Amino acid sequence: MSFFYFISSALAAIWRDRKYSAEKFERLKQDRLQRLVRHATERVPFYTTLYKGLDLDNFKLEDLPPIDKVTMMEKLGDTITDRVVTAEEVLDAARMEDKAMNWIHGKYLVSVTSGTSGQVGYFLNDKCSWQGQRGAVFARTLRDRLTPYQIARFSFGRRYRMAFVIAGGGPYITYQLALDSPKAASLLANIRQYSVLTPLEENIKALNEFRPHYLHGYPTYIESLAYERLAGRANFSPEFISLGSEPFTPVAKQVLKEAFPDSIISETYGASECLVLANQCSQGRMHVNTDYAVIEPVDEEDRPVPAGHASHHVLITNLTNFIQPVIRYRLTDSVMFTGEQCPCGRSMPVIEVQGRTDDTVWLRDKYGVYQAHTPIPFEVLFLDSPGVIKYQLVHEWQNYLRVRFVCDPTYDKKEAAKRLAANFQQYLERHGLEDVVNLDIELVQDIKRPEKGQKLRQIFSKVPSPGGGNITH
């Protein structure tokens, strides 16, 4: 049944992508929104209270109050449709060691996220919404590669080698996507995962041996692989590279083009709260998947921002998740609707995504060689620490890291600090930095946003990147 949901969603996504007009997409979006809001109001206590007095037959999207992660997590149990599922079950499932694909009651998959708010979040999908979104992500990411010729190339004589360089070992959405491969897919594809926590040189060696046709990862990490390629240490050259979870900077784009000149490079935009927000086309434009999600660019007061102007943040609505509805939910990404008609001919709106603002941290080893440590591995260290609900890492000065965290009041604070310190110590040891990096673990009551509505920077460095000397990427 899961494979049926995946394939049917993928085929439908391909069909609509190529055939639907803007008017048809809008009608489908409104129909799905109407059904979602009615369902949430009638069956989900959180929304029953929030939407009290709402006319379900005559409402506009702007009539619905925006929500955020903190509010949802405070009322976690009441955000779930199935009243048998408790908040405690969700938290227990998320904290299970090395259990990435834990299905609660055999029906609901829990994913853990942090996002730019620094607040840890827990989100459920049932099998229908999970496989439906997976199928759509697959179809829209490879939208210009799913042709009879390209499929035939890998159906006879060789299997498509796919490498995911991601945060592994836990209930993280990208890792779950890579793990949950239908058995039938193994006949066509050889899929492997590589952890961003592993030292770079080890991943380079493994990727050189595997020689992937398809490579997916975080832009900052793939940029590191690109530098290795330019330095002659990486000899793999994928046909297709997809990127997600972080902004793809102009510098990174140029480096990847130089390192992988024959590769098709494509961005994806998604979140644990909604996997399939937007995908890039062959013309390099990012198209909103309006049949699966609503993205509203807004200012500091949640007021609409016109096309051509960057938003302060966005409100997203997942149109396919009925087990834990996400409706007008704040993400701190900045996006801009361009208002242009894309040369590719697709009718879905075009956006530019600024995304996250975390930094790469440069640490110096005992030999004086600088190592680039991208944001995602640090994020994993926090998310793998039970009891941590908010966090921040600051590179105060060279090789001095200040780690601040907020503990769940129901969890032992000393145990949380001990586990967090152990995670960081193990990471430093893996990279040969345990004797040269100073670490300060600090339990705090709260980590507040800066004034004037700026984004909270979870992982940032006050130390500039090295301008010379010995550098390893």
C-alpha positions in Angstrom: 0.0 0.0 0.0 2.8 2.4 0.8 4.4 1.9 -2.6 1.0 2.6 -4.2 0.8 5.9 -2.4 4.3 6.8 -3.4 3.8 5.9 -7.1 0.4 7.4 -7.5 1.5 10.7 -5.9 4.6 10.8 -8.1 2.6 10.2 -11.3 0.0 12.8 -10.3 2.7 15.4 -9.5 4.4 14.8 -12.8 1.0 15.1 -14.7 0.0 18.3 -13.0 3.5 19.8 -13.3 3.3 19.4 -17.1 -0.4 19.9 -17.8 -2.1 22.2 -15.2 -2.7 25.9 -15.7 -2.4 28.4 -12.9 -6.2 28.5 -12.6 -6.4 24.7 -12.2 -3.7 24.7 -9.5 -5.6 27.5 -7.7 -8.9 25.5 -7.7 -7.1 22.4 -6.4 -5.4 24.4 -3.7 -8.6 26.0 -2.5 -10.4 22.7 -2.5 -7.7 21.0 -0.4 -7.5 24.0 1.9 -11.3 23.9 2.5 -11.2 20.2 3.4 -8.1 20.6 5.6 -9.5 23.5 7.6 -12.9 21.7 8.1 -11.1 18.6 9.2 -8.9 20.5 11.7 -11.7 22.5 13.1 -13.9 19.5 13.7 -11.4 16.9 14.8 -8.3 18.5 16.2 -8.7 20.2 19.7 -5.9 22.7 19.1 -7.7 24.1 16.0 -11.2 23.6 17.4 -10.3 26.2 20.0 -8.2 28.4 17.7 -10.9 28.6 15.0 -13.9 28.9 17.3 -16.6 30.9 15.5 -15.1 30.4 12.0 -17.6 30.1 9.1 -16.3 26.9 7.5 -18.3 27.5 4.4 -17.1 31.1 3.9 -13.6 32.0 5.0 -10.4 33.4 3.6 -6.9 32.2 4.4 -6.2 35.5 6.1 -9.0 34.8 8.5 -7.0 32.0 10.1 -4.7 33.0 13.0 -1.0 32.3 12.4 0.7 29.8 14.6 4.3 28.9 15.5 6.4 26.0 16.7 6.5 27.0 20.3 2.7 27.2 20.5 2.2 23.8 18.8 4.8 22.1 21.0 3.2 23.5 24.2 0.0 21.8 23.1 1.5 18.9 21.2 -1.1 16.3 22.2 -4.0 18.5 21.1 -2.5 19.1 17.6 -2.9 15.4 16.7 -6.1 14.1 15.1 -5.9 10.6 16.5 -6.9 11.1 20.2 -5.3 7.8 21.1 -1.8 9.2 20.5 -0.3 11.1 23.4 2.4 13.7 23.5 4.4 11.4 25.7 4.4 8.7 23.0 5.6 11.2 20.5 8.5 12.3 22.7 9.4 8.7 23.6 9.5 7.7 19.9 11.7 10.7 19.0 14.2 9.9 21.8 14.6 6.2 20.9 18.3 5.6 20.3 19.2 5.0 16.6 15.6 4.6 15.6 15.0 6.8 12.6 11.8 5.1 11.3 9.7 4.6 14.4 6.0 4.3 13.5 3.8 5.1 16.5 1.0 2.4 16.7 2.4 1.2 13.4 0.7 4.2 11.7 2.4 7.5 12.4 6.0 8.5 11.7 7.5 11.1 14.0 10.2 13.5 12.7 12.3 15.9 14.7 13.3 19.3 13.6 14.8 22.5 14.9 14.7 25.2 12.2 16.0 28.7 12.7 13.9 29.3 15.9 16.2 27.0 17.9 13.1 25.3 19.3 13.0 21.5 18.8 9.8 20.4 17.2 8.0 17.0 16.7 5.8 16.4 13.7 3.8 13.4 12.6 2.8 12.0 9.2 0.5 9.0 8.6 1.5 6.6 5.8 -0.7 8.3 3.2 0.7 11.8 3.8 4.3 10.6 4.2 4.4 8.5 1.0 2.4 11.2 -0.9 4.9 13.9 0.0 7.8 11.5 -0.8 6.4 10.8 -4.2 5.9 14.5 -4.9 9.4 15.3 -3.8 10.8 12.6 -6.0 8.8 13.7 -9.0 9.4 17.4 -8.7 13.1 17.1 -7.9 13.7 15.0 -11.0 11.0 16.7 -13.0 13.2 17.1 -16.1 14.9 13.7 -15.8 11.8 11.5 -15.6 11.7 10.8 -19.3 11.5 7.4 -21.1 15.1 7.8 -22.3 16.5 8.6 -18.8 14.5 5.8 -17.1 15.6 3.3 -19.8 19.2 4.2 -19.2 19.1 2.8 -15.7 16.5 0.0 -16.2 18.9 -2.1 -18.3 22.5 -3.0 -17.6 23.2 -0.8 -14.5 21.6 0.4 -11.3 21.4 4.1 -10.5 23.8 4.9 -7.7 22.3 7.4 -5.3 24.3 9.0 -2.4 22.7 11.0 0.5 25.2 12.9 2.6 23.0 13.9 5.5 22.4 13.9 9.2 21.9 10.2 10.0 21.1 8.0 12.9 18.0 9.7 14.1 14.4 10.8 13.2 15.5 13.5 10.8 13.4 14.1 7.8 16.1 13.9 5.1 17.5 10.8 6.6 14.1 9.2 6.8 13.5 10.0 3.1 16.8 8.3 2.2 16.0 5.2 4.4 12.4 4.6 3.4 13.0 3.3 -0.1 10.4 0.9 -1.5 11.8 -2.6 -2.1 10.9 -2.4 -5.8 13.2 0.7 -6.0 16.2 -1.4 -5.0 16.0 -3.2 -8.4 16.7 0.1 -10.1 18.8 2.0 -7.6 21.6 1.4 -5.2 21.0 3.9 -2.4 23.6 4.7 0.3 23.7 7.2 3.2 26.8 9.0 4.5 26.8 11.0 7.7 27.9 14.6 7.9 29.3 13.7 11.4 31.9 11.5 9.8 35.3 13.2 9.0 35.3 14.7 5.5 38.3 12.6 4.3 36.4 9.4 5.2 33.4 10.4 3.2 35.5 11.4 0.3 37.2 8.0 0.2 33.8 6.2 0.4 32.2 8.4 -2.3 35.3 7.9 -4.6 34.7 4.2 -4.4 30.9 4.4 -4.8 31.0 7.0 -7.7 27.3 8.1 -7.4 25.2 9.2 -10.3 23.0 11.2 -8.0 24.2 13.2 -4.9 22.1 14.9 -2.4 23.2 17.0 0.6 23.3 20.3 2.4 24.8 23.2 0.3 27.5 23.9 2.9 28.6 20.3 2.9 28.4 19.8 -0.8 30.5 23.0 -1.2 33.1 21.3 1.0 33.0 18.3 -1.4 33.4 20.6 -4.3 36.6 22.1 -2.8 37.9 18.6 -2.4 37.2 17.9 -6.1 39.0 21.1 -7.1 42.0 20.0 -5.0 42.1 16.7 -6.7 41.2 14.6 -3.7 37.6 13.7 -4.9 37.3 11.9 -8.2 33.6 11.3 -8.4 31.4 13.4 -10.8 27.6 12.9 -10.3 25.2 13.5 -13.2 22.7 15.1 -10.8 23.2 17.0 -7.6 20.3 18.1 -5.4 20.6 20.5 -2.5 18.3 21.4 0.4 17.8 22.5 4.1 20.1 25.5 3.8 20.6 28.5 1.5 22.6 27.9 -1.7 24.9 31.0 -1.7 26.3 32.6 -4.9 29.8 31.6 -3.8 28.7 27.9 -3.4 27.0 28.0 -6.8 30.2 29.1 -8.5 32.3 26.6 -6.7 30.0 23.7 -7.6 29.9 24.8 -11.2 33.7 24.8 -11.3 34.0 21.5 -9.5 31.2 19.6 -11.3 30.8 21.2 -14.7 28.9 18.3 -16.2 26.4 17.9 -13.3 22.9 19.2 -13.2 22.5 21.1 -10.0 19.0 21.6 -8.5 17.7 23.1 -5.3 14.8 21.9 -3.2 12.9 23.8 -0.6 11.1 21.8 2.2 10.8 21.4 5.9 9.9 18.7 8.4 6.5 20.5 8.7 6.0 20.3 4.9 8.4 18.3 2.7 7.4 19.6 -0.6 7.3 23.4 -0.5 9.2 24.2 -3.8 11.5 22.7 -6.4 13.8 24.1 -9.0 13.2 23.7 -12.8 15.7 23.4 -15.6 15.8 27.2 -16.0 17.1 27.5 -12.4 13.8 29.0 -11.0 12.2 27.7 -7.8 8.5 26.8 -8.3 6.1 26.7 -5.4 4.3 23.3 -5.3 0.8 24.9 -4.9 -0.9 21.5 -5.1 0.8 20.4 -1.8 1.5 23.6 0.1 0.7 27.3 0.6 3.5 29.7 1.1 2.7 33.2 2.3 5.4 35.9 2.4 4.7 38.3 5.2 6.3 41.1 7.2 7.1 41.2 11.0 3.3 41.6 11.7 2.3 38.7 9.5 1.0 41.1 6.8 1.3 40.1 3.1 4.4 41.2 1.3 3.9 42.1 -2.4 5.8 40.4 -5.3 9.3 41.7 -5.8 9.9 42.3 -2.1 11.6 39.9 0.3 9.6 38.7 3.3 10.5 38.9 6.9 9.3 35.3 7.3 6.7 33.0 5.7 3.5 31.3 6.8 3.2 27.8 5.4 0.3 25.4 5.1 0.7 21.7 4.4 -2.3 20.7 2.3 -1.8 16.9 2.6 -1.2 16.2 6.3 -4.4 15.5 8.2 -2.9 13.6 11.2 -1.2 16.7 12.5 -2.4 19.7 10.5 0.1 22.6 9.9 -1.9 25.7 8.9 -0.4 29.2 8.6 2.7 28.1 10.5 5.6 30.5 10.9 8.9 29.6 9.3 11.7 32.2 9.7 12.8 31.8 6.1 12.8 34.9 3.9 11.4 34.4 0.4 10.4 36.6 -2.5 7.7 35.9 -5.0 9.2 37.2 -8.3 5.9 37.6 -10.2 7.6 36.4 -13.4 6.5 33.8 -15.9 9.2 31.2 -16.0 10.7 30.3 -19.5 10.1 26.6 -18.7 6.4 27.2 -19.2 5.2 25.9 -15.9 2.4 27.9 -14.3 3.4 27.5 -10.6 4.7 30.7 -9.0 8.4 31.4 -8.9 10.1 32.3 -5.7 13.6 33.1 -4.4 14.5 31.6 -1.0 17.0 33.1 1.4 16.5 30.4 4.0 18.7 29.9 7.1 21.5 32.2 8.3 23.8 29.8 10.2 27.6 29.9 9.8 30.4 27.6 8.9 32.7 27.3 11.9 36.5 27.2 11.2 38.4 25.3 13.9 42.2 25.0 14.0 43.8 21.6 14.7 47.0 20.9 16.6 49.0 21.2 13.4 47.7 24.6 12.6 45.4 23.4 9.8 42.0 25.0 9.7 38.9 22.7 9.3 35.6 23.9 8.0 32.7 22.6 10.1 29.3 23.2 8.5 26.1 24.0 10.6 24.1 20.8 10.2 26.5 18.4 12.1 26.4 20.7 15.1 22.6 20.8 14.9 22.6 17.0 15.0 24.6 17.0 18.2 21.9 19.1 19.8 19.0 17.1 18.4 20.7 13.8 19.6 20.7 15.1 23.2 17.4 14.2 25.0 15.9 17.0 27.0 17.3 19.8 24.9 14.4 21.9 23.6 16.3 25.1 22.5 19.9 25.7 21.7 22.6 28.0 20.4 26.3 27.6 19.5 28.6 30.6 19.3 32.2 30.5 18.1 33.3 33.3 20.4 37.0 33.3 19.5 39.4 30.9 17.8 38.7 27.4 19.0 36.4 28.5 21.8 32.8 27.3 21.6 30.0 28.5 23.8 27.1 26.1 23.9 23.8 27.3 25.4 20.7 25.2 25.8 17.3 25.2 27.4 16.2 22.0 29.1 12.8 20.4 29.1 11.4 20.9 32.6 10.4 17.3 32.8 13.9 16.1 32.0 16.9 15.8 34.3 19.0 18.9 33.7 22.3 17.3 34.7 21.7 14.3 32.5 20.9 16.6 29.6 24.1 18.6 30.0 26.1 15.4 30.4 24.7 13.9 27.2 25.2 17.2 25.3 28.8 17.5 26.5 29.5 13.9 25.5 28.1 14.4 22.0 30.3 17.4 21.4 33.4 15.6 22.9 32.9 12.6 20.6 32.5 14.9 17.6 35.7 16.8 18.5 37.6 13.5 19.0 36.4 12.2 15.5 38.0 15.3 14.0 41.2 15.3 16.1 40.2 18.5 17.9 39.7 17.2 21.5 42.9 18.7 22.8 42.7 22.1 21.1 39.1 23.2 21.2 37.6 24.7 24.5 34.0 23.9 25.1 31.7 25.8 27.5 28.3 24.1 28.1 25.8 26.5 29.6 22.2 25.7 30.8 20.0 28.8 30.5 16.4 29.6 31.2 15.6 30.8 27.7 17.3 31.8 24.4 15.5 34.9 23.2 15.3 36.4 19.8 17.2 39.6 19.1 15.3 42.9 19.3 13.6 44.4 16.2 12.4 41.0 15.0 15.7 39.7 13.6 16.2 36.0 13.2 17.8 34.0 16.0 21.2 32.7 14.8 21.5 29.2 16.2 25.0 28.4 15.0 27.2 31.4 14.3 30.8 32.5 14.4 32.3 35.7 15.6 35.6 34.5 14.1 36.2 35.3 10.4 37.2 32.5 8.1 40.9 32.2 7.7 42.3 34.3 5.0 45.4 32.3 4.5 47.5 29.5 5.9 46.7 25.8 5.9 43.1 25.2 5.1 41.1 22.0 4.7 37.5 22.1 3.5 
